[in-house]
Amino acid sequence: MRIARLESETDFESWRGHARALLCDRVPPEDVTWQVGEAQDSLFAILDSPAPPSDPDYKPRVSKRFLADAKLALCHRDEGRFALLYRLIHRMQETPDLLSNAVDDDVIRLAALVKSVSRDRHKMRAFVRFRAVKGENDAFVAWFEPEHRIVEENAPFFVRRFANMTWSILTPERSAHYDRRELR
């Protein structure tokens, strides 16, 4: 059993690195447990950061479409999303056109995750309304309750759209702050 640990719920780069290393080591999906946050004491092998592949010559094949969908799917709150994505990418090594199989259960589930996150992302862009902060010159704040973890994914849109404003978007879990120079 291999445990791949990610720093956050939306840590796409670490997920991608772990997936690449696991694929190069030919680890089947059922032998991987995905964990977010601090490592728990375990008898199993923990991969805090992606290990160097045991077969550096092996190059996993992944479509750009899958990577874009995976990045969005990681924003979903579904607890099984890491395993689903690794299972898909593992299967794609043998079946490169897997994503075109519209009746495959994993492909259907991925499409549902992406659609739900995309809808939530659109709602945030359409319905966030900034209000002036009393006593602060040119400072604005907005409140939004997203269904999924989309604040980091969506924040660059607001930087481009409101580049000449100092603003904060507050949500129950995360916040984004922009001071006309830096996004935090």
CNS distance restraints for C-alpha pairs under 8 A (distance, minus, plus):
assign (resid   1 and name CA) (resid  31 and name CA) 4.81 0.50 0.50
assign (resid   1 and name CA) (resid  32 and name CA) 5.88 0.50 0.50
assign (resid   1 and name CA) (resid  33 and name CA) 7.33 0.50 0.50
assign (resid   1 and name CA) (resid  44 and name CA) 5.98 0.50 0.50
assign (resid   1 and name CA) (resid  45 and name CA) 6.80 0.50 0.50
assign (resid   2 and name CA) (resid  31 and name CA) 6.08 0.50 0.50
assign (resid   2 and name CA) (resid  32 and name CA) 4.81 0.50 0.50
assign (resid   2 and name CA) (resid  33 and name CA) 6.16 0.50 0.50
assign (resid   2 and name CA) (resid  44 and name CA) 6.30 0.50 0.50
assign (resid   2 and name CA) (resid  45 and name CA) 5.20 0.50 0.50
assign (resid   2 and name CA) (resid  46 and name CA) 6.16 0.50 0.50
assign (resid   2 and name CA) (resid  47 and name CA) 7.26 0.50 0.50
assign (resid   3 and name CA) (resid  32 and name CA) 5.73 0.50 0.50
assign (resid   3 and name CA) (resid  33 and name CA) 4.66 0.50 0.50
assign (resid   3 and name CA) (resid  34 and name CA) 5.75 0.50 0.50
assign (resid   3 and name CA) (resid  35 and name CA) 6.74 0.50 0.50
assign (resid   3 and name CA) (resid  44 and name CA) 6.94 0.50 0.50
assign (resid   3 and name CA) (resid  45 and name CA) 6.12 0.50 0.50
assign (resid   3 and name CA) (resid  46 and name CA) 4.73 0.50 0.50
assign (resid   3 and name CA) (resid  47 and name CA) 5.93 0.50 0.50
assign (resid   4 and name CA) (resid  18 and name CA) 6.55 0.50 0.50
assign (resid   4 and name CA) (resid  32 and name CA) 7.07 0.50 0.50
assign (resid   4 and name CA) (resid  33 and name CA) 6.23 0.50 0.50
assign (resid   4 and name CA) (resid  34 and name CA) 4.97 0.50 0.50
assign (resid   4 and name CA) (resid  35 and name CA) 6.02 0.50 0.50
assign (resid   4 and name CA) (resid  46 and name CA) 6.11 0.50 0.50
assign (resid   4 and name CA) (resid  47 and name CA) 4.84 0.50 0.50
assign (resid   4 and name CA) (resid  48 and name CA) 6.48 0.50 0.50
assign (resid   4 and name CA) (resid  49 and name CA) 7.80 0.50 0.50
assign (resid   4 and name CA) (resid  50 and name CA) 7.87 0.50 0.50
assign (resid   5 and name CA) (resid  34 and name CA) 6.04 0.50 0.50
assign (resid   5 and name CA) (resid  35 and name CA) 4.64 0.50 0.50
assign (resid   5 and name CA) (resid  36 and name CA) 5.55 0.50 0.50
assign (resid   5 and name CA) (resid  37 and name CA) 6.88 0.50 0.50
assign (resid   5 and name CA) (resid  38 and name CA) 7.85 0.50 0.50
assign (resid   5 and name CA) (resid  39 and name CA) 6.95 0.50 0.50
assign (resid   5 and name CA) (resid  46 and name CA) 7.14 0.50 0.50
assign (resid   5 and name CA) (resid  47 and name CA) 6.04 0.50 0.50
assign (resid   5 and name CA) (resid  48 and name CA) 5.18 0.50 0.50
assign (resid   5 and name CA) (resid  49 and name CA) 7.23 0.50 0.50
assign (resid   6 and name CA) (resid  11 and name CA) 6.24 0.50 0.50
assign (resid   6 and name CA) (resid  14 and name CA) 6.12 0.50 0.50
assign (resid   6 and name CA) (resid  15 and name CA) 6.69 0.50 0.50
assign (resid   6 and name CA) (resid  34 and name CA) 7.54 0.50 0.50
assign (resid   6 and name CA) (resid  35 and name CA) 6.14 0.50 0.50
assign (resid   6 and name CA) (resid  36 and name CA) 4.76 0.50 0.50
assign (resid   6 and name CA) (resid  37 and name CA) 6.25 0.50 0.50
assign (resid   6 and name CA) (resid  48 and name CA) 7.30 0.50 0.50
assign (resid   7 and name CA) (resid  11 and name CA) 6.27 0.50 0.50
assign (resid   7 and name CA) (resid  14 and name CA) 7.74 0.50 0.50
assign (resid   7 and name CA) (resid  36 and name CA) 5.87 0.50 0.50
assign (resid   7 and name CA) (resid  37 and name CA) 5.27 0.50 0.50
assign (resid   7 and name CA) (resid  38 and name CA) 7.76 0.50 0.50
assign (resid   8 and name CA) (resid  36 and name CA) 5.77 0.50 0.50
assign (resid   8 and name CA) (resid  37 and name CA) 6.28 0.50 0.50
assign (resid   9 and name CA) (resid  36 and name CA) 6.29 0.50 0.50
assign (resid   9 and name CA) (resid  74 and name CA) 7.17 0.50 0.50
assign (resid   9 and name CA) (resid  75 and name CA) 7.34 0.50 0.50
assign (resid   9 and name CA) (resid 149 and name CA) 7.97 0.50 0.50
assign (resid  10 and name CA) (resid  71 and name CA) 7.99 0.50 0.50
assign (resid  10 and name CA) (resid  74 and name CA) 5.32 0.50 0.50
assign (resid  10 and name CA) (resid  75 and name CA) 5.52 0.50 0.50
assign (resid  10 and name CA) (resid 149 and name CA) 7.29 0.50 0.50
assign (resid  11 and name CA) (resid  15 and name CA) 6.22 0.50 0.50
assign (resid  11 and name CA) (resid  74 and name CA) 7.67 0.50 0.50
assign (resid  12 and name CA) (resid  16 and name CA) 6.00 0.50 0.50
assign (resid  12 and name CA) (resid  70 and name CA) 7.97 0.50 0.50
assign (resid  12 and name CA) (resid  71 and name CA) 5.96 0.50 0.50
assign (resid  12 and name CA) (resid  74 and name CA) 6.91 0.50 0.50
assign (resid  13 and name CA) (resid  17 and name CA) 6.17 0.50 0.50
assign (resid  14 and name CA) (resid  18 and name CA) 6.05 0.50 0.50
assign (resid  14 and name CA) (resid  49 and name CA) 7.25 0.50 0.50
assign (resid  14 and name CA) (resid  50 and name CA) 7.15 0.50 0.50
assign (resid  15 and name CA) (resid  19 and name CA) 6.01 0.50 0.50
assign (resid  15 and name CA) (resid  82 and name CA) 7.66 0.50 0.50
assign (resid  16 and name CA) (resid  20 and name CA) 6.11 0.50 0.50
assign (resid  17 and name CA) (resid  21 and name CA) 6.25 0.50 0.50
assign (resid  17 and name CA) (resid  50 and name CA) 5.49 0.50 0.50
assign (resid  18 and name CA) (resid  22 and name CA) 5.98 0.50 0.50
assign (resid  18 and name CA) (resid  47 and name CA) 7.81 0.50 0.50
assign (resid  18 and name CA) (resid  49 and name CA) 7.29 0.50 0.50
assign (resid  18 and name CA) (resid  50 and name CA) 4.71 0.50 0.50
assign (resid  18 and name CA) (resid  51 and name CA) 7.39 0.50 0.50
assign (resid  19 and name CA) (resid  23 and name CA) 5.99 0.50 0.50
assign (resid  19 and name CA) (resid  86 and name CA) 6.33 0.50 0.50
assign (resid  20 and name CA) (resid  24 and name CA) 6.17 0.50 0.50
assign (resid  20 and name CA) (resid  53 and name CA) 7.79 0.50 0.50
assign (resid  20 and name CA) (resid  60 and name CA) 6.83 0.50 0.50
assign (resid  21 and name CA) (resid  25 and name CA) 6.23 0.50 0.50
assign (resid  21 and name CA) (resid  50 and name CA) 6.23 0.50 0.50
assign (resid  21 and name CA) (resid  51 and name CA) 6.16 0.50 0.50
assign (resid  21 and name CA) (resid  52 and name CA) 6.39 0.50 0.50
assign (resid  21 and name CA) (resid  53 and name CA) 4.88 0.50 0.50
assign (resid  21 and name CA) (resid  54 and name CA) 7.87 0.50 0.50
assign (resid  22 and name CA) (resid  26 and name CA) 6.13 0.50 0.50
assign (resid  22 and name CA) (resid  27 and name CA) 5.32 0.50 0.50
assign (resid  22 and name CA) (resid  53 and name CA) 7.52 0.50 0.50
assign (resid  23 and name CA) (resid  27 and name CA) 6.00 0.50 0.50
assign (resid  23 and name CA) (resid  28 and name CA) 7.97 0.50 0.50
assign (resid  23 and name CA) (resid  60 and name CA) 6.80 0.50 0.50
assign (resid  23 and name CA) (resid  90 and name CA) 6.70 0.50 0.50
assign (resid  24 and name CA) (resid  53 and name CA) 5.48 0.50 0.50
assign (resid  24 and name CA) (resid  54 and name CA) 6.48 0.50 0.50
assign (resid  24 and name CA) (resid  55 and name CA) 5.69 0.50 0.50
assign (resid  24 and name CA) (resid  56 and name CA) 7.25 0.50 0.50
assign (resid  24 and name CA) (resid  58 and name CA) 6.02 0.50 0.50
assign (resid  24 and name CA) (resid  59 and name CA) 7.40 0.50 0.50
assign (resid  24 and name CA) (resid  60 and name CA) 7.16 0.50 0.50
assign (resid  25 and name CA) (resid  53 and name CA) 6.21 0.50 0.50
assign (resid  25 and name CA) (resid  54 and name CA) 5.71 0.50 0.50
assign (resid  25 and name CA) (resid  55 and name CA) 6.67 0.50 0.50
assign (resid  27 and name CA) (resid  31 and name CA) 6.56 0.50 0.50
assign (resid  27 and name CA) (resid  32 and name CA) 7.47 0.50 0.50
assign (resid  28 and name CA) (resid  32 and name CA) 7.23 0.50 0.50
assign (resid  28 and name CA) (resid  90 and name CA) 7.36 0.50 0.50
assign (resid  29 and name CA) (resid  83 and name CA) 7.00 0.50 0.50
assign (resid  29 and name CA) (resid  86 and name CA) 6.43 0.50 0.50
assign (resid  29 and name CA) (resid  87 and name CA) 5.32 0.50 0.50
assign (resid  29 and name CA) (resid  90 and name CA) 7.11 0.50 0.50
assign (resid  32 and name CA) (resid  83 and name CA) 7.74 0.50 0.50
assign (resid  33 and name CA) (resid  83 and name CA) 7.53 0.50 0.50
assign (resid  34 and name CA) (resid  82 and name CA) 6.48 0.50 0.50
assign (resid  34 and name CA) (resid  83 and name CA) 6.94 0.50 0.50
assign (resid  35 and name CA) (resid  39 and name CA) 7.75 0.50 0.50
assign (resid  39 and name CA) (resid  46 and name CA) 7.77 0.50 0.50
assign (resid  39 and name CA) (resid  48 and name CA) 7.60 0.50 0.50
assign (resid  42 and name CA) (resid  46 and name CA) 7.81 0.50 0.50
assign (resid  47 and name CA) (resid  51 and name CA) 6.75 0.50 0.50
assign (resid  52 and name CA) (resid  56 and name CA) 7.82 0.50 0.50
assign (resid  60 and name CA) (resid  93 and name CA) 6.63 0.50 0.50
assign (resid  61 and name CA) (resid  92 and name CA) 7.40 0.50 0.50
assign (resid  61 and name CA) (resid  93 and name CA) 6.07 0.50 0.50
assign (resid  61 and name CA) (resid  96 and name CA) 7.42 0.50 0.50
assign (resid  62 and name CA) (resid  66 and name CA) 6.71 0.50 0.50
assign (resid  62 and name CA) (resid  67 and name CA) 7.27 0.50 0.50
assign (resid  62 and name CA) (resid  89 and name CA) 7.01 0.50 0.50
assign (resid  62 and name CA) (resid  92 and name CA) 7.30 0.50 0.50
assign (resid  62 and name CA) (resid  93 and name CA) 7.84 0.50 0.50
assign (resid  62 and name CA) (resid  96 and name CA) 7.71 0.50 0.50
assign (resid  63 and name CA) (resid  67 and name CA) 6.55 0.50 0.50
assign (resid  64 and name CA) (resid  68 and name CA) 6.23 0.50 0.50
assign (resid  65 and name CA) (resid  69 and name CA) 6.13 0.50 0.50
assign (resid  66 and name CA) (resid  70 and name CA) 5.87 0.50 0.50
assign (resid  66 and name CA) (resid  99 and name CA) 7.75 0.50 0.50
assign (resid  67 and name CA) (resid  71 and name CA) 6.14 0.50 0.50
assign (resid  68 and name CA) (resid  72 and name CA) 6.56 0.50 0.50
assign (resid  69 and name CA) (resid  73 and name CA) 6.00 0.50 0.50
assign (resid  69 and name CA) (resid 110 and name CA) 7.69 0.50 0.50
assign (resid  69 and name CA) (resid 114 and name CA) 6.18 0.50 0.50
assign (resid  70 and name CA) (resid  74 and name CA) 6.11 0.50 0.50
assign (resid  70 and name CA) (resid  85 and name CA) 6.62 0.50 0.50
assign (resid  70 and name CA) (resid 114 and name CA) 7.99 0.50 0.50
assign (resid  71 and name CA) (resid  75 and name CA) 7.17 0.50 0.50
assign (resid  72 and name CA) (resid  76 and name CA) 7.37 0.50 0.50
assign (resid  72 and name CA) (resid 113 and name CA) 7.94 0.50 0.50
assign (resid  72 and name CA) (resid 114 and name CA) 5.83 0.50 0.50
assign (resid  72 and name CA) (resid 117 and name CA) 6.51 0.50 0.50
assign (resid  72 and name CA) (resid 118 and name CA) 7.48 0.50 0.50
assign (resid  73 and name CA) (resid  81 and name CA) 6.89 0.50 0.50
assign (resid  73 and name CA) (resid 110 and name CA) 6.98 0.50 0.50
assign (resid  73 and name CA) (resid 113 and name CA) 5.43 0.50 0.50
assign (resid  73 and name CA) (resid 114 and name CA) 5.20 0.50 0.50
assign (resid  73 and name CA) (resid 117 and name CA) 6.93 0.50 0.50
assign (resid  74 and name CA) (resid  81 and name CA) 6.43 0.50 0.50
assign (resid  74 and name CA) (resid  82 and name CA) 7.11 0.50 0.50
assign (resid  75 and name CA) (resid 117 and name CA) 6.76 0.50 0.50
assign (resid  75 and name CA) (resid 148 and name CA) 5.95 0.50 0.50
assign (resid  75 and name CA) (resid 149 and name CA) 4.77 0.50 0.50
assign (resid  75 and name CA) (resid 150 and name CA) 5.86 0.50 0.50
assign (resid  76 and name CA) (resid  81 and name CA) 7.46 0.50 0.50
assign (resid  76 and name CA) (resid 113 and name CA) 6.34 0.50 0.50
assign (resid  76 and name CA) (resid 114 and name CA) 7.91 0.50 0.50
assign (resid  76 and name CA) (resid 116 and name CA) 7.70 0.50 0.50
assign (resid  76 and name CA) (resid 117 and name CA) 6.08 0.50 0.50
assign (resid  76 and name CA) (resid 148 and name CA) 5.12 0.50 0.50
assign (resid  76 and name CA) (resid 149 and name CA) 6.29 0.50 0.50
assign (resid  77 and name CA) (resid  81 and name CA) 7.98 0.50 0.50
assign (resid  77 and name CA) (resid 147 and name CA) 7.97 0.50 0.50
assign (resid  77 and name CA) (resid 148 and name CA) 5.71 0.50 0.50
assign (resid  77 and name CA) (resid 149 and name CA) 7.07 0.50 0.50
assign (resid  80 and name CA) (resid  84 and name CA) 6.09 0.50 0.50
assign (resid  81 and name CA) (resid  85 and name CA) 6.10 0.50 0.50
assign (resid  82 and name CA) (resid  86 and name CA) 6.26 0.50 0.50
assign (resid  83 and name CA) (resid  87 and name CA) 5.95 0.50 0.50
assign (resid  84 and name CA) (resid  88 and name CA) 6.16 0.50 0.50
assign (resid  84 and name CA) (resid 106 and name CA) 6.86 0.50 0.50
assign (resid  84 and name CA) (resid 110 and name CA) 7.66 0.50 0.50
assign (resid  85 and name CA) (resid  89 and name CA) 6.15 0.50 0.50
assign (resid  85 and name CA) (resid 110 and name CA) 7.75 0.50 0.50
assign (resid  86 and name CA) (resid  90 and name CA) 5.90 0.50 0.50
assign (resid  87 and name CA) (resid  91 and name CA) 6.13 0.50 0.50
assign (resid  88 and name CA) (resid  92 and name CA) 6.04 0.50 0.50
assign (resid  88 and name CA) (resid 106 and name CA) 6.81 0.50 0.50
assign (resid  88 and name CA) (resid 107 and name CA) 7.69 0.50 0.50
assign (resid  89 and name CA) (resid  93 and name CA) 6.70 0.50 0.50
assign (resid  90 and name CA) (resid  94 and name CA) 7.76 0.50 0.50
assign (resid  91 and name CA) (resid  95 and name CA) 6.13 0.50 0.50
assign (resid  91 and name CA) (resid  96 and name CA) 7.99 0.50 0.50
assign (resid  91 and name CA) (resid  98 and name CA) 7.60 0.50 0.50
assign (resid  92 and name CA) (resid  96 and name CA) 4.61 0.50 0.50
assign (resid  92 and name CA) (resid  97 and name CA) 7.02 0.50 0.50
assign (resid  92 and name CA) (resid  98 and name CA) 5.91 0.50 0.50
assign (resid  97 and name CA) (resid 101 and name CA) 7.41 0.50 0.50
assign (resid  98 and name CA) (resid 107 and name CA) 7.64 0.50 0.50
assign (resid  99 and name CA) (resid 107 and name CA) 5.94 0.50 0.50
assign (resid 101 and name CA) (resid 107 and name CA) 7.06 0.50 0.50
assign (resid 102 and name CA) (resid 107 and name CA) 6.63 0.50 0.50
assign (resid 102 and name CA) (resid 108 and name CA) 6.60 0.50 0.50
assign (resid 103 and name CA) (resid 107 and name CA) 7.37 0.50 0.50
assign (resid 103 and name CA) (resid 108 and name CA) 6.74 0.50 0.50
assign (resid 104 and name CA) (resid 108 and name CA) 6.13 0.50 0.50
assign (resid 105 and name CA) (resid 109 and name CA) 6.17 0.50 0.50
assign (resid 106 and name CA) (resid 110 and name CA) 6.15 0.50 0.50
assign (resid 107 and name CA) (resid 111 and name CA) 6.18 0.50 0.50
assign (resid 108 and name CA) (resid 112 and name CA) 6.27 0.50 0.50
assign (resid 109 and name CA) (resid 113 and name CA) 6.31 0.50 0.50
assign (resid 110 and name CA) (resid 114 and name CA) 6.19 0.50 0.50
assign (resid 111 and name CA) (resid 115 and name CA) 6.01 0.50 0.50
assign (resid 112 and name CA) (resid 116 and name CA) 6.13 0.50 0.50
assign (resid 113 and name CA) (resid 117 and name CA) 6.23 0.50 0.50
assign (resid 114 and name CA) (resid 118 and name CA) 5.93 0.50 0.50
assign (resid 115 and name CA) (resid 119 and name CA) 6.07 0.50 0.50
assign (resid 116 and name CA) (resid 120 and name CA) 6.27 0.50 0.50
assign (resid 117 and name CA) (resid 121 and name CA) 6.03 0.50 0.50
assign (resid 117 and name CA) (resid 148 and name CA) 6.42 0.50 0.50
assign (resid 117 and name CA) (resid 150 and name CA) 7.51 0.50 0.50
assign (resid 118 and name CA) (resid 122 and name CA) 6.14 0.50 0.50
assign (resid 119 and name CA) (resid 123 and name CA) 6.22 0.50 0.50
assign (resid 120 and name CA) (resid 124 and name CA) 6.28 0.50 0.50
assign (resid 120 and name CA) (resid 146 and name CA) 6.50 0.50 0.50
assign (resid 120 and name CA) (resid 147 and name CA) 6.48 0.50 0.50
assign (resid 120 and name CA) (resid 148 and name CA) 6.94 0.50 0.50
assign (resid 120 and name CA) (resid 150 and name CA) 7.69 0.50 0.50
assign (resid 121 and name CA) (resid 125 and name CA) 6.39 0.50 0.50
assign (resid 121 and name CA) (resid 150 and name CA) 6.38 0.50 0.50
assign (resid 121 and name CA) (resid 154 and name CA) 6.69 0.50 0.50
assign (resid 122 and name CA) (resid 126 and name CA) 6.05 0.50 0.50
assign (resid 123 and name CA) (resid 127 and name CA) 5.76 0.50 0.50
assign (resid 123 and name CA) (resid 128 and name CA) 8.00 0.50 0.50
assign (resid 124 and name CA) (resid 128 and name CA) 5.60 0.50 0.50
assign (resid 124 and name CA) (resid 144 and name CA) 7.09 0.50 0.50
assign (resid 124 and name CA) (resid 146 and name CA) 7.13 0.50 0.50
assign (resid 125 and name CA) (resid 154 and name CA) 7.77 0.50 0.50
assign (resid 125 and name CA) (resid 157 and name CA) 7.99 0.50 0.50
assign (resid 125 and name CA) (resid 158 and name CA) 7.88 0.50 0.50
assign (resid 128 and name CA) (resid 142 and name CA) 6.36 0.50 0.50
assign (resid 128 and name CA) (resid 143 and name CA) 7.11 0.50 0.50
assign (resid 128 and name CA) (resid 144 and name CA) 6.47 0.50 0.50
assign (resid 129 and name CA) (resid 142 and name CA) 5.81 0.50 0.50
assign (resid 129 and name CA) (resid 143 and name CA) 7.86 0.50 0.50
assign (resid 130 and name CA) (resid 140 and name CA) 5.60 0.50 0.50
assign (resid 130 and name CA) (resid 141 and name CA) 5.16 0.50 0.50
assign (resid 130 and name CA) (resid 142 and name CA) 4.64 0.50 0.50
assign (resid 130 and name CA) (resid 167 and name CA) 7.74 0.50 0.50
assign (resid 131 and name CA) (resid 140 and name CA) 5.24 0.50 0.50
assign (resid 131 and name CA) (resid 141 and name CA) 5.40 0.50 0.50
assign (resid 131 and name CA) (resid 142 and name CA) 6.29 0.50 0.50
assign (resid 132 and name CA) (resid 136 and name CA) 7.86 0.50 0.50
assign (resid 132 and name CA) (resid 138 and name CA) 7.06 0.50 0.50
assign (resid 132 and name CA) (resid 139 and name CA) 5.90 0.50 0.50
assign (resid 132 and name CA) (resid 140 and name CA) 4.45 0.50 0.50
assign (resid 132 and name CA) (resid 141 and name CA) 6.53 0.50 0.50
assign (resid 133 and name CA) (resid 137 and name CA) 7.77 0.50 0.50
assign (resid 133 and name CA) (resid 138 and name CA) 7.83 0.50 0.50
assign (resid 133 and name CA) (resid 139 and name CA) 5.60 0.50 0.50
assign (resid 133 and name CA) (resid 140 and name CA) 5.40 0.50 0.50
assign (resid 133 and name CA) (resid 141 and name CA) 6.58 0.50 0.50
assign (resid 138 and name CA) (resid 165 and name CA) 6.62 0.50 0.50
assign (resid 138 and name CA) (resid 166 and name CA) 6.39 0.50 0.50
assign (resid 139 and name CA) (resid 165 and name CA) 6.91 0.50 0.50
assign (resid 139 and name CA) (resid 166 and name CA) 4.96 0.50 0.50
assign (resid 139 and name CA) (resid 167 and name CA) 5.68 0.50 0.50
assign (resid 140 and name CA) (resid 165 and name CA) 7.45 0.50 0.50
assign (resid 140 and name CA) (resid 166 and name CA) 6.22 0.50 0.50
assign (resid 140 and name CA) (resid 167 and name CA) 4.57 0.50 0.50
assign (resid 140 and name CA) (resid 168 and name CA) 6.43 0.50 0.50
assign (resid 141 and name CA) (resid 167 and name CA) 5.47 0.50 0.50
assign (resid 141 and name CA) (resid 168 and name CA) 4.75 0.50 0.50
assign (resid 141 and name CA) (resid 169 and name CA) 5.86 0.50 0.50
assign (resid 141 and name CA) (resid 170 and name CA) 7.48 0.50 0.50
assign (resid 142 and name CA) (resid 167 and name CA) 7.90 0.50 0.50
assign (resid 142 and name CA) (resid 168 and name CA) 6.31 0.50 0.50
assign (resid 142 and name CA) (resid 169 and name CA) 4.79 0.50 0.50
assign (resid 142 and name CA) (resid 170 and name CA) 6.12 0.50 0.50
assign (resid 143 and name CA) (resid 169 and name CA) 5.80 0.50 0.50
assign (resid 143 and name CA) (resid 170 and name CA) 4.86 0.50 0.50
assign (resid 143 and name CA) (resid 171 and name CA) 5.93 0.50 0.50
assign (resid 144 and name CA) (resid 169 and name CA) 7.13 0.50 0.50
assign (resid 144 and name CA) (resid 170 and name CA) 6.32 0.50 0.50
assign (resid 144 and name CA) (resid 171 and name CA) 5.24 0.50 0.50
assign (resid 145 and name CA) (resid 171 and name CA) 5.44 0.50 0.50
assign (resid 145 and name CA) (resid 172 and name CA) 6.51 0.50 0.50
assign (resid 146 and name CA) (resid 150 and name CA) 7.08 0.50 0.50
assign (resid 146 and name CA) (resid 171 and name CA) 7.30 0.50 0.50
assign (resid 150 and name CA) (resid 154 and name CA) 5.87 0.50 0.50
assign (resid 151 and name CA) (resid 155 and name CA) 5.80 0.50 0.50
assign (resid 151 and name CA) (resid 174 and name CA) 6.76 0.50 0.50
assign (resid 151 and name CA) (resid 175 and name CA) 7.05 0.50 0.50
assign (resid 151 and name CA) (resid 176 and name CA) 6.97 0.50 0.50
assign (resid 152 and name CA) (resid 156 and name CA) 7.72 0.50 0.50
assign (resid 152 and name CA) (resid 176 and name CA) 7.53 0.50 0.50
assign (resid 154 and name CA) (resid 158 and name CA) 7.01 0.50 0.50
assign (resid 155 and name CA) (resid 159 and name CA) 6.41 0.50 0.50
assign (resid 155 and name CA) (resid 176 and name CA) 6.58 0.50 0.50
assign (resid 155 and name CA) (resid 183 and name CA) 7.93 0.50 0.50
assign (resid 156 and name CA) (resid 160 and name CA) 6.30 0.50 0.50
assign (resid 157 and name CA) (resid 161 and name CA) 6.11 0.50 0.50
assign (resid 158 and name CA) (resid 162 and name CA) 5.65 0.50 0.50
assign (resid 158 and name CA) (resid 163 and name CA) 7.58 0.50 0.50
assign (resid 159 and name CA) (resid 163 and name CA) 5.08 0.50 0.50
assign (resid 159 and name CA) (resid 178 and name CA) 7.12 0.50 0.50
assign (resid 159 and name CA) (resid 183 and name CA) 7.51 0.50 0.50
assign (resid 163 and name CA) (resid 180 and name CA) 6.04 0.50 0.50
assign (resid 164 and name CA) (resid 180 and name CA) 6.06 0.50 0.50
assign (resid 165 and name CA) (resid 178 and name CA) 7.80 0.50 0.50
assign (resid 165 and name CA) (resid 179 and name CA) 7.17 0.50 0.50
assign (resid 165 and name CA) (resid 180 and name CA) 6.13 0.50 0.50
assign (resid 166 and name CA) (resid 177 and name CA) 7.79 0.50 0.50
assign (resid 166 and name CA) (resid 178 and name CA) 5.55 0.50 0.50
assign (resid 166 and name CA) (resid 179 and name CA) 4.51 0.50 0.50
assign (resid 166 and name CA) (resid 180 and name CA) 5.71 0.50 0.50
assign (resid 167 and name CA) (resid 177 and name CA) 5.87 0.50 0.50
assign (resid 167 and name CA) (resid 178 and name CA) 5.34 0.50 0.50
assign (resid 167 and name CA) (resid 179 and name CA) 6.64 0.50 0.50
assign (resid 168 and name CA) (resid 175 and name CA) 6.99 0.50 0.50
assign (resid 168 and name CA) (resid 176 and name CA) 5.53 0.50 0.50
assign (resid 168 and name CA) (resid 177 and name CA) 4.32 0.50 0.50
assign (resid 168 and name CA) (resid 178 and name CA) 6.33 0.50 0.50
assign (resid 169 and name CA) (resid 175 and name CA) 5.54 0.50 0.50
assign (resid 169 and name CA) (resid 176 and name CA) 5.17 0.50 0.50
assign (resid 169 and name CA) (resid 177 and name CA) 6.52 0.50 0.50
assign (resid 170 and name CA) (resid 174 and name CA) 6.65 0.50 0.50
assign (resid 170 and name CA) (resid 175 and name CA) 4.55 0.50 0.50
assign (resid 170 and name CA) (resid 176 and name CA) 6.68 0.50 0.50
assign (resid 171 and name CA) (resid 175 and name CA) 5.75 0.50 0.50
assign (resid 176 and name CA) (resid 183 and name CA) 7.02 0.50 0.50
assign (resid 176 and name CA) (resid 184 and name CA) 5.75 0.50 0.50
assign (resid 177 and name CA) (resid 183 and name CA) 5.75 0.50 0.50
assign (resid 177 and name CA) (resid 184 and name CA) 5.12 0.50 0.50
assign (resid 178 and name CA) (resid 182 and name CA) 5.70 0.50 0.50
assign (resid 178 and name CA) (resid 183 and name CA) 4.57 0.50 0.50
assign (resid 178 and name CA) (resid 184 and name CA) 6.34 0.50 0.50
assign (resid 179 and name CA) (resid 183 and name CA) 7.04 0.50 0.50
